[in-house]
Amino acid sequence: MADTAIFDVDGTLVDTNYQHALAWYRAFLRFDIVLPIWRIHRSIGMGGDQLVPSLTSDEVEERHGDALREAWTEEFEPMIDEVQPFDGAHDLLAEVTRRGFQVVLASSGKSEHVEHFLDLVDARGLADAWTSSDDVEASKPAPDLVQTALDRVPGSSGIMIGDSPWDAIAAARAEVPTIAVRTGGFSPEELRDAGAAHVFDSLRDLIDGLDDTPLARARA
């Protein structure tokens, strides 16, 4: 049994995945790199340090990686006010807290974006801690973010709640099980193949099904 619920933020609590994909598409275009948006979407959930070489090559990462990530920031930030929380985001955090879990928001996003989304979900009074890209050397699918999230609280075991295969892979590498929601646009098969033990269509469905997951109650 777990004592800590580790929540991904982008694509899980707030509806950002398609804005991220479009921002990356426009960032790559600045360097005359044209990628199908569907391919970019399949990599959303990775951190930018992993996404660039995964979609292109190590050479592109070496030559343009930092500039591409800066371009992504410039393209994403004008869209940030369009972002909305998913229905049930605040209620899910509140219910998991009520059941006795510590809550850590494990984001690999920029710290200022994380702060914005915390307010959007009204999560500051519910989360025991949170992370950003400033806190790890390697982002998902590396396990660093999940382990850092666990290190932020005195708990000893966690359960990951995420929306992408990269959440599940990162959690598995940290020996943490995953509950997935389809809010990021990935199929149940993709999520299960990546290691998710449970898959729900929405946050409301997850709230209704909590009793059948490791989030039924926290370890005493």
Buried (B, 14 or more C-beta within 10 A) or exposed (E): EBBBBBBBBBBBBBBBBBBBBBBBBBBBEBBEBEBEEEEBBBBBBBBBBBBBBBBBEEEBBEEBBEEBBBBBBEBBBEBBEEBEBBEBBBEBBBBBBEBEBBBBBBBBBBBEBBBBBBEBBEBEEBBBBBBBBEBBEBBBBBBBBBBBBBEBBEBEBBBBBBBBBBBBBBBBBBEBBBBBBBBBBBEEEBBBEBBBBBBBEBBBEBBEBBEEBBBEEBEE
